[in-house]
Amino acid sequence: MSEQPTARVTWSPQPGWFDLVCIMTESVLENGGDEATAFLASTGETLAMRYPLPASRTVQDLEREMNLQLARFNWGFVQIHPAENAIQIEHHALPAGHDTLPAERWRLAMGAVLGGLYAQWLRDQGGSAAVPLTLENNNGSTLLYRYQ
């Protein structure tokens, strides 16, 4: 796959906006129960529909297009690793959360949102809705998804 930068992404939102996002995210996680991650994944799917990717002919094209959108959001970057019957997506440089939301809660929320985003982008590229995208590792600033 293409070479990607390894530097940590920094983000400086306008005062108040990130606080609002964190408060809303924590509220979803606290009040949504078992449905919270499904709601956040659905939010990611909606975001993918708002920011569709152009048709990709190769895995490298798909990786590049995903990274262009992620750079637009300042949300890190992906590396895609195809296998015989699966695709592995490594999301690197996940933006750090805010001190108002514990890091593990932020990763849980962003893992769900990004899962929905990637799943919808894959469906839009011709992938099957019957094939799940699962988050296999949500540790630190790298998330590992498997589409299989």
C-alpha positions as CSV (number, residue, x, y, z in Angstrom):
1,M,0.0,0.0,0.0
2,S,1.0,3.6,-0.2
3,E,3.4,5.1,2.3
4,Q,1.6,7.2,4.9
5,P,3.0,9.7,7.4
6,T,3.4,8.5,11.0
7,A,3.3,11.8,12.8
8,R,0.6,12.3,15.3
9,V,-2.3,14.4,13.9
10,T,-3.0,17.5,16.0
11,W,-6.3,19.3,15.9
12,S,-7.3,22.7,17.3
13,P,-11.0,23.1,17.2
14,Q,-12.8,26.4,18.0
15,P,-13.5,26.7,21.7
16,G,-16.8,25.2,22.6
17,W,-17.3,23.0,19.5
18,F,-15.2,20.1,20.8
19,D,-16.7,20.4,24.2
20,L,-20.1,20.2,22.7
21,V,-19.2,17.1,20.7
22,C,-17.7,15.4,23.7
23,I,-20.7,16.2,25.9
24,M,-23.1,14.8,23.2
25,T,-20.9,11.7,22.7
26,E,-20.8,11.0,26.4
27,S,-24.6,11.5,26.6
28,V,-25.1,9.0,23.8
29,L,-22.8,6.5,25.5
30,E,-24.4,7.0,28.9
31,N,-28.1,7.0,27.8
32,G,-28.0,4.8,24.7
33,G,-27.3,1.6,26.5
34,D,-26.6,-1.3,24.1
35,E,-27.8,0.8,21.2
36,A,-25.2,3.6,21.6
37,T,-22.6,2.1,19.4
38,A,-25.2,1.2,16.7
39,F,-26.3,4.8,16.8
40,L,-22.8,6.1,16.5
41,A,-22.1,3.6,13.6
42,S,-25.2,4.9,11.9
43,T,-23.9,8.4,12.3
44,G,-20.7,7.3,10.6
45,E,-22.8,5.8,7.7
46,T,-24.6,9.1,7.3
47,L,-21.3,11.0,7.2
48,A,-20.1,8.6,4.5
49,M,-23.2,9.4,2.4
50,R,-22.5,13.1,2.9
51,Y,-18.9,12.6,1.8
52,P,-19.0,9.8,-0.8
53,L,-15.8,8.5,-2.4
54,P,-15.3,8.3,-6.1
55,A,-15.4,4.8,-7.6
56,S,-12.1,3.0,-7.0
57,R,-10.7,0.5,-9.4
58,T,-8.0,-0.8,-7.0
59,V,-7.4,-1.2,-3.3
60,Q,-4.7,1.5,-3.6
61,D,-7.3,3.9,-5.2
62,L,-9.7,3.1,-2.3
63,E,-7.0,3.7,0.3
64,R,-6.0,7.0,-1.3
65,E,-9.6,8.3,-1.5
66,M,-10.3,7.3,2.1
67,N,-7.2,9.1,3.2
68,L,-8.1,12.2,1.2
69,Q,-11.4,12.4,3.1
70,L,-9.8,11.6,6.4
71,A,-7.3,14.3,5.8
72,R,-10.2,16.7,5.1
73,F,-11.6,15.8,8.6
74,N,-8.1,15.8,10.2
75,W,-8.9,12.3,11.5
76,G,-5.7,10.4,10.8
77,F,-5.2,7.9,7.9
78,V,-5.8,4.3,6.9
79,Q,-3.8,1.5,5.5
80,I,-5.7,-1.2,3.7
81,H,-4.4,-4.8,3.6
82,P,-6.3,-7.1,1.3
83,A,-6.4,-10.8,2.0
84,E,-7.8,-13.7,0.0
85,N,-11.3,-13.4,1.6
86,A,-11.0,-10.3,3.7
87,I,-9.9,-6.7,3.9
88,Q,-8.1,-5.3,6.9
89,I,-8.3,-1.6,7.5
90,E,-5.8,0.0,10.0
91,H,-6.8,3.4,11.1
92,H,-3.8,5.3,12.4
93,A,-3.4,8.6,14.3
94,L,-6.9,8.7,15.7
95,P,-7.4,12.2,17.0
96,A,-7.1,12.5,20.7
97,G,-10.2,13.2,22.6
98,H,-10.8,16.0,25.1
99,D,-10.1,15.9,28.8
100,T,-13.9,16.0,29.4
101,L,-14.2,12.5,28.0
102,P,-12.1,9.6,29.1
103,A,-9.8,8.2,26.4
104,E,-11.4,4.8,26.3
105,R,-14.9,6.3,25.9
106,W,-13.6,8.5,23.1
107,R,-12.0,5.5,21.3
108,L,-15.2,3.5,21.8
109,A,-17.3,6.3,20.2
110,M,-14.8,7.1,17.4
111,G,-14.4,3.3,16.7
112,A,-18.1,3.0,16.1
113,V,-18.3,6.2,14.0
114,L,-15.4,5.2,11.9
115,G,-16.8,1.6,11.5
116,G,-20.0,3.0,10.1
117,L,-18.1,5.4,7.8
118,Y,-15.9,2.6,6.4
119,A,-18.7,0.1,6.1
120,Q,-20.8,2.6,4.1
121,W,-17.8,3.5,1.9
122,L,-17.2,-0.2,1.2
123,R,-20.9,-0.8,0.3
124,D,-20.8,2.3,-2.0
125,Q,-17.8,0.7,-3.8
126,G,-19.9,-2.5,-4.4
127,G,-19.4,-4.3,-1.1
128,S,-22.2,-6.4,0.3
129,A,-24.3,-5.1,3.2
130,A,-24.3,-8.8,4.4
131,V,-20.6,-8.7,4.9
132,P,-19.8,-7.2,8.4
133,L,-17.1,-4.8,9.2
134,T,-15.9,-5.6,12.7
135,L,-13.6,-3.6,15.0
136,E,-11.0,-6.1,16.1
137,N,-8.7,-3.9,18.1
138,N,-9.4,-0.5,19.6
139,N,-6.2,0.3,21.4
140,G,-4.5,3.6,21.5
141,S,-4.4,5.7,18.4
142,T,-4.7,2.7,16.0
143,L,-7.9,0.9,15.3
144,L,-8.0,-2.4,13.4
145,Y,-11.1,-3.3,11.3
146,R,-11.8,-6.5,9.4
147,Y,-14.3,-6.7,6.5
148,Q,-15.1,-10.3,6.1
